[in-house]
Amino acid sequence: MIADNLQNIKQDIQDSCALVHRDPKEVTLVAVTKSVESLQAEELINAGVTHCAENHVDKLLQKKQDLLKYSEVKWHLIGNLQRRKVKLIVNEIDYFHALDSLKLAEEIQKRLEKQLACFVEVNVSGEVSKHGISPAELLPFLESLAAYPNIQVVGLMTMAPKDASAEQIHKVFETLRELRDLAQSKQYTHAPCTELSMGMSQDFQLAIEEGATFIRVGTALFKDEEEE
């Protein structure tokens, strides 16, 4: 069932790319495994997924340990990271999707033993409940991150409002793309900002149409597993 879901999502990625004349190879599927056990995550890896994500430090560390033999898997932390947990996780992951403060950047820099690919989280929709910096803060924030050489800002991340219309979702993703293009035009060596992490199970097709290069999909991969 997981393998079937994966095939359906790959087809959706191809279809969405075709709509806007993009190459599906530009889109990396990040499987969000937070709702399933390591066994289901392993099934997914065996079906060909090489990027897995968790939004809690403890769960990511446990899954990574359980799936240690799959050395090809890249691990993504996509949730909010408390500074006290930075030392436990930053050298265990390949990507961090929620960098949103200089205090957090300082702690990450202090604990890193290697460069870490990070996405700056931008609260495009302006929702109070969401983390992330405001669009107006983006360039000053990126400039400040030059002080932390082990943090490589590969791109920007956002989440669309949960119950928004397709039109509203398109607008949020389009705005993030424009912000990414603006950041890219500055040619910061520490923040190349080539990537866009946006789109989840309910809206990844729209995100792809707006230029997403990393989509974070969980529910759509495991829907029948979760219902059992």
C-alpha positions in Angstrom: 0.0 0.0 0.0 2.8 2.4 0.9 4.5 1.6 -2.4 1.3 2.3 -4.3 0.8 5.6 -2.5 4.4 6.5 -3.4 3.8 5.7 -7.1 0.6 7.9 -7.1 2.5 10.8 -5.6 5.3 10.4 -8.1 2.7 10.6 -10.8 1.2 13.7 -9.3 4.7 15.3 -9.2 5.1 14.5 -12.9 1.7 15.8 -13.8 2.2 19.1 -11.8 5.6 19.6 -13.4 4.2 19.0 -16.9 1.6 21.7 -16.3 4.3 24.4 -15.9 7.0 22.8 -18.1 9.3 21.8 -15.2 11.6 18.7 -15.0 10.3 16.3 -12.2 14.0 15.8 -11.3 14.0 19.3 -9.9 11.6 18.2 -7.2 12.8 16.3 -4.1 10.2 14.3 -2.3 10.8 14.4 1.5 8.8 11.7 3.2 7.5 12.9 6.6 7.5 9.8 8.7 6.3 11.3 12.0 3.0 9.4 12.1 4.4 6.0 11.5 6.8 3.5 13.0 10.3 2.7 11.7 8.9 -0.4 10.0 6.7 1.7 7.6 9.5 4.1 7.1 11.8 1.2 6.1 9.1 0.0 3.6 9.2 3.4 2.0 13.0 3.5 1.8 12.9 0.1 0.1 10.4 1.5 -2.4 13.0 4.1 -3.4 12.6 7.1 -1.0 16.0 8.6 0.0 14.8 11.7 2.0 13.0 11.3 5.3 11.8 13.9 7.8 10.6 14.2 11.4 9.5 17.2 13.3 10.6 16.1 16.7 14.3 15.6 17.7 13.7 12.4 19.8 11.7 10.7 17.1 14.3 11.5 14.4 17.1 10.2 16.5 15.3 7.0 17.2 14.3 6.4 13.5 17.8 7.2 12.3 19.1 4.6 14.8 16.6 2.0 13.7 17.4 2.5 10.0 21.1 2.9 10.4 21.9 0.4 7.6 20.3 2.7 5.0 23.3 5.1 4.8 21.9 6.6 1.6 19.0 8.3 3.4 19.2 12.0 4.0 17.5 13.1 7.2 15.5 16.4 7.5 14.3 18.1 10.7 11.3 20.1 9.7 9.9 21.2 13.0 10.6 24.0 15.4 13.9 23.4 17.2 14.4 24.3 20.9 17.9 25.7 21.6 18.4 23.2 24.4 18.1 20.3 21.9 20.4 21.7 19.3 23.4 19.8 20.5 21.6 16.5 20.2 20.5 16.8 16.6 22.5 19.2 14.4 25.3 16.7 13.6 22.8 13.9 12.9 20.8 15.6 10.1 21.4 16.7 6.6 18.8 19.5 6.3 17.1 21.8 8.8 13.9 23.5 7.5 13.0 25.9 10.3 15.8 28.4 11.0 14.0 31.6 12.2 16.2 33.4 14.8 19.7 34.5 15.3 19.8 33.0 18.8 19.0 29.6 17.2 21.6 30.2 14.5 24.2 31.0 17.1 23.5 27.8 19.1 23.6 25.7 15.9 26.9 27.3 14.8 28.4 26.6 18.3 27.4 22.9 18.1 28.1 22.0 14.4 31.0 19.9 13.5 30.3 20.3 9.7 28.3 22.5 7.4 24.5 22.1 7.6 22.1 22.9 4.8 19.4 25.1 6.3 16.1 26.7 5.1 15.1 30.0 6.6 11.4 29.7 7.6 9.3 32.7 6.4 5.9 33.3 7.8 4.4 34.5 4.4 0.8 34.3 5.5 1.4 36.3 8.7 -0.5 33.8 10.9 0.2 34.4 14.6 0.2 30.6 15.2 3.1 30.0 12.8 6.8 30.3 13.3 9.1 32.1 10.9 10.4 35.5 10.2 8.4 38.1 8.3 9.1 38.8 4.6 10.4 42.3 5.5 13.0 40.8 7.8 14.4 38.3 5.3 17.3 40.2 3.8 18.6 41.7 7.1 18.3 38.2 8.6 20.2 36.6 5.7 23.0 39.2 6.0 23.3 38.5 9.7 23.7 34.8 9.1 27.1 35.5 7.4 28.5 35.4 10.9 27.8 31.7 11.2 30.0 29.9 8.5 28.8 26.4 9.2 25.2 27.4 8.4 24.6 27.2 4.6 21.3 28.7 3.7 20.2 26.6 0.7 16.7 28.1 0.5 13.5 29.3 2.1 10.6 27.4 3.6 7.0 28.2 4.3 3.6 26.6 5.0 0.3 27.8 3.5 -2.7 28.3 5.8 -4.5 25.0 6.4 -8.0 26.0 5.1 -7.0 28.5 2.5 -8.4 28.5 -1.1 -6.3 27.3 -4.0 -5.9 30.9 -5.0 -4.7 31.9 -1.5 -2.2 29.0 -1.4 -0.8 29.9 -4.8 -0.3 33.4 -3.6 1.6 32.3 -0.5 3.9 30.0 -2.6 4.4 32.6 -5.3 5.4 35.2 -2.6 8.0 32.8 -1.2 9.4 32.2 -4.7 9.7 35.9 -5.3 11.5 36.3 -1.9 13.8 33.5 -2.9 14.6 35.1 -6.2 15.3 38.4 -4.4 17.7 36.6 -1.9 19.3 34.8 -4.8 20.0 38.0 -6.6 22.1 39.3 -3.7 24.6 36.4 -4.4 25.4 35.8 -0.7 28.1 33.1 -0.6 26.7 31.8 2.7 23.1 31.9 1.4 22.8 30.8 -2.2 19.1 30.3 -1.7 18.6 28.0 -4.7 15.8 25.9 -3.1 12.2 26.2 -2.0 10.8 24.0 0.7 7.0 24.3 0.4 4.0 22.1 -0.1 2.6 19.2 2.0 0.2 16.4 1.3 -2.8 18.7 0.7 -1.1 21.3 -1.5 2.2 20.0 -2.9 0.8 20.1 -6.5 0.2 23.8 -6.1 3.6 24.3 -4.6 5.3 22.5 -7.5 3.4 24.8 -9.9 4.9 27.8 -8.0 8.5 26.4 -8.1 8.9 24.1 -5.0 12.1 22.1 -5.1 11.5 20.2 -1.8 8.0 19.0 -0.9 7.2 17.5 2.5 4.7 14.7 2.2 3.4 12.5 5.0 -0.3 11.8 5.2 -0.6 11.1 1.4 2.1 8.4 1.7 0.7 6.6 4.7 -3.1 7.4 4.5 -4.3 3.8 4.6 -1.7 2.8 7.2 -2.9 5.6 9.5 -6.6 4.5 9.2 -5.9 0.9 10.3 
